[in-house]
Amino acid sequence: LIYKEQTESTNSDAARLLERGVMPDGSPLPPFFAVVAGRQIKGRGTSGRSFYSPSGSGLYMSLVWRSRRPASSLPPVTPAAAVAVRFAIGYVLGLRAGIKWVNDIILGGKKVCGILTECSGASGSADVIIGIGINLTPPKGGFPSELGESAGYLSSHMDSAVAQELAASVIAELCALLESEEPGEIMSR
């Protein structure tokens, strides 16, 4: 786990680590690792959109899976991430979130999480970067007007220990789903 108080994008940081081929301390890249940030300056969403990632109100992370498989044999990664986030929200916070197919988590009719999956197969096996941005609490000053009424959050206040437990739960569940090699299980959940 690599934590940064602020970064441009956790997905971009993860991609740079994959290019370098080693962790920041020089050790080999493990099969799974995560980059987590307190704030993203240039967080990215799907279709080239930006993902609003202010300090103090969200969980912004990218999980990297060095699958050692060709991209064509990967399980449904984005749905697995959505299932993992939905499960973690229920397990840690006791809230029943929904999945808006295929990369948004919805609570009370509002988007509380977005997922951006990127894959590269330059080495013959796929390296997958799964970016997950969760709105934990309302940002100071509220959401930007361009997000309209669509953006939501999980709680009006969240202790940092609870946020850390949520992150750990998402990571553990997602790693377990990806290693299970049971695409049917992912889709049924």
Summary of the structure (lengths in Angstrom):
residues: 189
radius of gyration: 15.7
end to end distance: 26.7
largest distance: 46.3
contacts: 586
relative contact order: 0.18
helix: 34%
strand: 28%
